Amino acid sequence: MTAAFHTPDEHPRKHRLLSTLPGRRASVRRKAAAVALLTLLTGGTALAYVLPQGSILRRLVAARSELQLSSLKLEGTFTLSGAALRQAGGTLGLPTDRAEAQADGTFAMKLPGRCRVEAGRVTEGQGLVAVQSGARRKSAGVELTPLNRGLAEVCALLAMRTGSDGDARGALEAHLRSIGVEPRITSLARFGGKVAYVLGSRAEGKAQLWVYKDSFQPARLRWTEKDGTAWDVWMLDYASPATGESFPRIFEVHQNGERQVRFNALRTDTRARLDDALFAVQ
């Protein structure tokens, strides 16, 4: 039997099918590459399971409790920028005609809920002090609003009561509601190169708490006050040898989109003996 050979013209449908296969394969490869690129850019967050707010806050409280902190003292530097530098630069003996300037400082924390900041040469009269004790605060030298607002939020998140996880979580939830973080809304985003849970509405200008997904440590707190002032407190790097997981190596306070205060911790003492008088606000 003689084999029959057909030209492309004799079987046009088959020819069209064969001729389009390479194009279809290329299209599939392009789509697969696009999906892979999207996944890489988003860190896979779009498809990840998002924990509810209650579970995230419970894990945050547990992560802080596991550290078994009672007191903490950090030595480092404060960097003031913009309006904060113009307001406090003279008191700290810093040049105010620059974009930013640094002063040595300390951050002290005694659980529950007491924090103290000193910047500059306080004993020589060229410094400032800010104290947060629960809902009360005190300032000396100069009252620097960005520092006070940042200190209050860092203290609420990192110096919370740890004796009872239920009580600590309840207090934290109440604090978040007081600044407008909406309950039951969670999502994922990236912050400082890491994936974080976002608690609260994603709408522009809404209050949010960001929590690192891998460690359940606080990452960011943002909110807008009734007068329209937008605050954004960043907590960066819980893996530094200078601080470990006990405290972020860096915390920053941004006001209306501009950084005002930055604290960079250089040394940490987790066994510091801190007199209660340091945190007195009366």
Number of C-alpha atoms within 10 A of each C-alpha: 3 4 5 5 7 8 8 11 9 10 10 11 11 11 13 11 10 11 11 11 11 11 11 11 11 12 12 12 12 12 12 12 12 12 12 12 12 13 14 11 10 14 17 13 18 13 10 10 9 16 15 15 20 15 10 21 23 17 18 23 25 18 16 23 18 10 12 12 18 17 19 21 23 24 19 19 20 23 20 27 23 17 19 20 25 18 17 20 24 14 19 22 14 19 14 19 11 11 12 19 16 20 19 17 23 22 21 22 27 24 17 20 20 27 28 24 21 22 24 23 16 16 8 7 12 16 23 22 21 25 26 26 21 15 9 12 19 16 18 13 17 16 15 20 15 21 21 19 16 22 23 22 18 24 22 23 20 24 23 24 21 21 11 12 19 12 14 20 21 15 15 20 16 13 15 23 14 10 17 18 22 19 15 11 16 20 20 25 18 16 16 12 8 12 19 25 27 25 26 22 19 15 8 6 14 16 24 26 22 26 26 24 21 10 13 20 29 25 25 23 25 22 20 18 12 8 6 10 11 18 22 23 25 21 22 21 18 20 13 16 12 21 21 13 17 21 27 24 24 20 22 22 26 20 20 12 11 14 20 22 25 21 27 21 23 16 15 22 14 19 11 15 12 15 9 9 7 14 22 15 13 6
